[in-house]
Amino acid sequence: MEFTLEPIGQVESPLTERHQAPRQGDEGAPESWLVFGEHVREGLRDLREGMDVLVFTWLDRADRKTLVVHPRGDATRPPQGVFSTRSPDRPNPIGLHRVRIAAVEGLRMRVRDLEALDGTPVLDVKPVIGGAAER
C-alpha cells in the first residue's frame, strides 16, 4: 500500500539547526509562524487567537533508519525503541505539536510552543478537544 502526504504549509522559525531546538515546545521554544498555502484558506477560517491546536509536521531532517535511541539524547539513560519515545528520528517522522495560536493573519498563524525547525512541512492542524460537551 502506498499513499502520498501533501504539505499544507510550512514552519517559519528562528530555529534553523536541530541542536537549537528544545526537546519539547513547552521547554523554551520561540514563537514561530505557520504559513499555509492558498489551497487550504477555507479550512483555516475558524481558527482564532487563543485556541490550542495540534500541528502535524513532517520532520524532514530526521533519520528514518533509527529504531533505538537514548531518550532525550541522554546517553546515561538506557536505550529504548523509538515508538516509546518522542524522538524525531523514526521510520515515519511525523511530528505532533500542541501549540497555542497567538495571532492569525490571513494564511499566516503565529504560534507558541512549537519546537519545529524553519522550513519544516506542515501536514495538518486539528483542534484540541475537551470533554464530550465540547465536541
PASEBA-1860 file (N, C-alpha, C; in nm, 3 decimals):
! residues 135
1> MEFTLEPI> 0.084/-0.117/0.000/0.000/0.000/0.000/0.089/0.124/0.000 ~ 0.055/0.218/-0.085/0.126/0.345/-0.089/0.027/0.458/-0.078 ~ 0.069/0.567/-0.021/-0.013/0.687/-0.019/0.079/0.808/-0.016 ~ 0.024/0.923/-0.045/0.102/1.045/-0.054/0.051/1.146/0.047 ~ 0.142/1.210/0.117/0.108/1.321/0.205/0.143/1.450/0.133 ~ 0.050/1.543/0.131/0.073/1.672/0.067/0.080/1.780/0.175 ~ 0.194/1.847/0.188/0.203/1.954/0.287/0.100/2.064/0.258 ~ 0.047/2.122/0.366/-0.047/2.233/0.352/0.020/2.366/0.384
9> GQVESPLT> 0.144/2.359/0.430/0.218/2.480/0.464/0.355/2.444/0.517 ~ 0.418/2.544/0.578/0.549/2.521/0.636/0.571/2.611/0.756 ~ 0.670/2.574/0.835/0.706/2.648/0.956/0.807/2.757/0.921 ~ 0.785/2.877/0.977/0.886/2.983/0.975/0.929/3.003/1.119 ~ 1.054/2.972/1.149/1.103/2.974/1.287/1.246/3.025/1.292 ~ 1.284/3.089/1.402/1.425/3.124/1.420/1.513/3.001/1.443 ~ 1.450/2.885/1.469/1.526/2.761/1.489/1.564/2.705/1.352 ~ 1.693/2.702/1.324/1.738/2.652/1.193/1.821/2.525/1.202
17> ERHQAPRQ> 1.872/2.495/1.319/1.955/2.376/1.340/1.894/2.293/1.453 ~ 1.903/2.164/1.440/1.843/2.073/1.536/1.891/2.097/1.680 ~ 2.019/2.127/1.696/2.073/2.147/1.832/2.014/2.272/1.899 ~ 1.954/2.363/1.823/1.894/2.484/1.880/1.756/2.457/1.941 ~ 1.690/2.352/1.895/1.551/2.327/1.933/1.540/2.260/2.069 ~ 1.447/2.307/2.152/1.422/2.235/2.278/1.363/2.098/2.248 ~ 1.371/2.006/2.343/1.318/1.870/2.323/1.167/1.871/2.304 ~ 1.099/1.962/2.374/0.954/1.979/2.361/0.925/2.128/2.352
25> GDEGAPES> 0.815/2.163/2.289/0.782/2.303/2.268/0.768/2.385/2.394 ~ 0.719/2.324/2.502/0.698/2.399/2.626/0.827/2.411/2.708 ~ 0.939/2.377/2.647/1.069/2.387/2.715/1.153/2.501/2.656 ~ 1.085/2.608/2.614/1.158/2.726/2.569/1.157/2.752/2.420 ~ 1.063/2.695/2.347/1.057/2.721/2.203/1.016/2.867/2.176 ~ 1.079/2.930/2.077/1.040/3.068/2.043/0.907/3.067/1.967 ~ 0.842/3.182/1.963/0.722/3.192/1.879/0.763/3.169/1.734 ~ 0.675/3.104/1.660/0.701/3.071/1.520/0.576/3.103/1.440
33> WLVFGEHV> 0.590/3.095/1.309/0.477/3.113/1.219/0.450/2.985/1.143 ~ 0.324/2.957/1.122/0.282/2.855/1.028/0.231/2.931/0.907 ~ 0.286/2.898/0.791/0.248/2.967/0.668/0.182/2.865/0.577 ~ 0.056/2.890/0.544/-0.025/2.793/0.471/-0.039/2.832/0.324 ~ -0.067/2.730/0.243/-0.093/2.752/0.101/-0.235/2.804/0.079 ~ -0.251/2.877/-0.028/-0.383/2.932/-0.065/-0.489/2.823/-0.075 ~ -0.448/2.705/-0.118/-0.544/2.596/-0.140/-0.614/2.549/-0.013 ~ -0.567/2.589/0.106/-0.632/2.548/0.231/-0.696/2.665/0.306
41> REGLRDLR> -0.704/2.780/0.242/-0.757/2.901/0.308/-0.892/2.874/0.377 ~ -0.986/2.813/0.310/-1.119/2.789/0.367/-1.112/2.700/0.491 ~ -1.019/2.608/0.495/-1.006/2.519/0.610/-0.954/2.589/0.735 ~ -0.894/2.705/0.718/-0.835/2.780/0.830/-0.932/2.882/0.889 ~ -1.044/2.903/0.827/-1.128/3.020/0.857/-1.180/3.028/1.000 ~ -1.190/2.920/1.072/-1.244/2.924/1.209/-1.138/2.916/1.318 ~ -1.013/2.918/1.281/-0.905/2.917/1.381/-0.885/3.058/1.433 ~ -0.873/3.071/1.564/-0.867/3.201/1.630/-0.754/3.208/1.733
49> EGMDVLVF> -0.711/3.330/1.758/-0.614/3.357/1.863/-0.663/3.297/1.995 ~ -0.571/3.233/2.068/-0.602/3.174/2.198/-0.640/3.028/2.192 ~ -0.670/2.975/2.073/-0.704/2.833/2.060/-0.579/2.747/2.073 ~ -0.596/2.630/2.133/-0.491/2.528/2.132/-0.522/2.432/2.018 ~ -0.420/2.404/1.937/-0.436/2.313/1.825/-0.320/2.214/1.823 ~ -0.343/2.103/1.757/-0.238/2.005/1.730/-0.189/2.028/1.589 ~ -0.060/2.045/1.574/0.002/2.064/1.443/0.080/1.938/1.411 ~ 0.053/1.881/1.295/0.124/1.763/1.249/0.224/1.809/1.143
57> TWLDRADR> 0.350/1.771/1.162/0.455/1.810/1.068/0.526/1.686/1.015 ~ 0.602/1.706/0.909/0.690/1.603/0.857/0.830/1.644/0.895 ~ 0.893/1.569/0.984/1.026/1.603/1.034/1.130/1.563/0.928 ~ 1.142/1.650/0.830/1.216/1.620/0.707/1.366/1.602/0.726 ~ 1.420/1.638/0.840/1.563/1.619/0.865/1.591/1.502/0.959 ~ 1.489/1.421/0.985/1.504/1.306/1.075/1.578/1.192/1.006 ~ 1.637/1.106/1.087/1.700/0.983/1.039/1.593/0.874/1.040 ~ 1.549/0.832/0.923/1.438/0.738/0.912/1.479/0.593/0.936
65> KTLVVHPR> 1.608/0.568/0.957/1.655/0.432/0.981/1.670/0.401/1.130 ~ 1.658/0.502/1.213/1.677/0.486/1.357/1.558/0.415/1.420 ~ 1.585/0.311/1.497/1.480/0.238/1.568/1.500/0.235/1.719 ~ 1.622/0.266/1.765/1.654/0.265/1.908/1.730/0.393/1.939 ~ 1.691/0.460/2.049/1.755/0.586/2.089/1.773/0.590/2.240 ~ 1.859/0.679/2.286/1.866/0.713/2.427/1.762/0.824/2.446 ~ 1.662/0.806/2.532/1.559/0.909/2.550/1.619/1.047/2.576 ~ 1.565/1.144/2.504/1.606/1.284/2.513/1.754/1.304/2.480
73> GDATRPPQ> 1.814/1.208/2.408/1.954/1.219/2.370/2.051/1.203/2.486 ~ 2.005/1.150/2.597/2.084/1.137/2.719/2.147/0.998/2.724 ~ 2.276/0.990/2.694/2.347/0.862/2.687/2.353/0.788/2.821 ~ 2.320/0.856/2.931/2.319/0.787/3.060/2.188/0.709/3.081 ~ 2.090/0.734/2.997/1.963/0.661/3.006/1.970/0.539/2.915 ~ 1.907/0.429/2.953/1.912/0.309/2.870/1.840/0.329/2.736 ~ 1.891/0.264/2.631/1.828/0.276/2.500/1.684/0.223/2.502 ~ 1.601/0.288/2.422/1.461/0.247/2.408/1.423/0.247/2.261
81> GVFSTRSP> 1.325/0.166/2.226/1.270/0.169/2.091/1.203/0.303/2.065 ~ 1.218/0.356/1.944/1.167/0.490/1.914/1.018/0.506/1.937 ~ 0.942/0.396/1.925/0.797/0.410/1.940/0.753/0.432/2.083 ~ 0.845/0.421/2.178/0.813/0.454/2.318/0.879/0.586/2.359 ~ 0.923/0.664/2.260/0.986/0.794/2.286/0.925/0.899/2.194 ~ 0.965/1.025/2.216/0.924/1.135/2.129/1.038/1.174/2.035 ~ 1.132/1.084/2.011/1.244/1.113/1.922/1.193/1.152/1.783 ~ 1.255/1.253/1.720/1.219/1.286/1.583/1.270/1.182/1.483
89> DRPNPIGL> 1.371/1.106/1.523/1.426/1.002/1.435/1.340/0.878/1.447 ~ 1.278/0.838/1.335/1.186/0.723/1.333/1.151/0.695/1.188 ~ 1.098/0.575/1.160/1.070/0.538/1.021/0.979/0.636/0.946 ~ 0.874/0.681/1.010/0.785/0.782/0.951/0.784/0.902/1.045 ~ 0.871/1.000/1.018/0.893/1.109/1.113/0.782/1.214/1.112 ~ 0.667/1.174/1.167/0.555/1.266/1.181/0.568/1.336/1.314 ~ 0.571/1.468/1.310/0.579/1.546/1.433/0.439/1.581/1.482 ~ 0.420/1.577/1.612/0.294/1.613/1.676/0.325/1.721/1.778
97> HRVRIAAV> 0.262/1.837/1.762/0.295/1.953/1.845/0.165/2.017/1.895 ~ 0.153/2.030/2.025/0.040/2.105/2.080/0.087/2.250/2.095 ~ 0.019/2.340/2.027/0.058/2.481/2.028/-0.063/2.568/2.059 ~ -0.035/2.691/2.099/-0.140/2.791/2.119/-0.127/2.895/2.009 ~ -0.239/2.928/1.948/-0.241/3.029/1.843/-0.229/3.167/1.908 ~ -0.127/3.243/1.868/-0.105/3.378/1.921/-0.164/3.484/1.828 ~ -0.174/3.455/1.700/-0.230/3.551/1.604/-0.262/3.477/1.474 ~ -0.362/3.525/1.404/-0.396/3.474/1.272/-0.399/3.594/1.178
105> EGLRMRVR> -0.319/3.586/1.073/-0.311/3.694/0.973/-0.321/3.632/0.835 ~ -0.443/3.616/0.787/-0.464/3.555/0.656/-0.416/3.412/0.656 ~ -0.316/3.383/0.572/-0.261/3.248/0.560/-0.143/3.224/0.655 ~ -0.123/3.314/0.748/-0.014/3.302/0.845/-0.072/3.294/0.986 ~ -0.016/3.203/1.066/-0.061/3.185/1.202/0.061/3.184/1.294 ~ 0.067/3.279/1.386/0.176/3.282/1.483/0.138/3.190/1.598 ~ 0.232/3.103/1.638/0.204/3.005/1.742/0.313/3.004/1.848 ~ 0.274/2.958/1.966/0.367/2.942/2.078/0.392/2.793/2.102
113> DLEALDGT> 0.509/2.762/2.153/0.546/2.626/2.194/0.570/2.530/2.078 ~ 0.618/2.579/1.966/0.650/2.492/1.852/0.801/2.478/1.841 ~ 0.851/2.356/1.856/0.995/2.330/1.852/1.044/2.288/1.714 ~ 0.959/2.293/1.612/0.997/2.252/1.477/1.092/2.353/1.413 ~ 1.178/2.302/1.326/1.278/2.386/1.260/1.218/2.465/1.143 ~ 1.283/2.575/1.110/1.244/2.657/0.997/1.237/2.572/0.869 ~ 1.129/2.586/0.795/1.112/2.513/0.671/1.046/2.377/0.686 ~ 1.017/2.333/0.809/0.952/2.203/0.830/0.814/2.204/0.765
121> PVLDVKPV> 0.782/2.103/0.683/0.649/2.096/0.621/0.539/2.071/0.725 ~ 0.427/2.140/0.709/0.309/2.121/0.793/0.213/2.031/0.716 ~ 0.166/1.923/0.782/0.076/1.827/0.719/-0.070/1.850/0.753 ~ -0.098/1.894/0.877/-0.236/1.906/0.920/-0.242/1.989/1.049 ~ -0.361/2.039/1.078/-0.390/2.111/1.202/-0.525/2.059/1.251 ~ -0.532/2.028/1.380/-0.657/1.979/1.439/-0.679/2.048/1.572 ~ -0.803/2.074/1.609/-0.828/2.139/1.737/-0.803/2.041/1.852 ~ -0.764/2.097/1.966/-0.758/2.020/2.089/-0.901/2.020/2.143
129> IGGAAER> -0.954/1.902/2.167/-1.091/1.896/2.215/-1.094/1.856/2.362 ~ -1.193/1.905/2.428/-1.208/1.875/2.570/-1.306/1.761/2.591 ~ -1.387/1.773/2.692/-1.485/1.670/2.726/-1.594/1.658/2.621 ~ -1.681/1.561/2.639/-1.785/1.532/2.541/-1.873/1.652/2.511 ~ -1.897/1.737/2.607/-1.982/1.854/2.586/-1.920/1.955/2.489 ~ -1.789/1.953/2.475/-1.719/2.047/2.386/-1.706/1.996/2.244 ~ -1.742/1.871/2.220/-1.722/1.812/2.088/-1.839/1.843/2.000
END
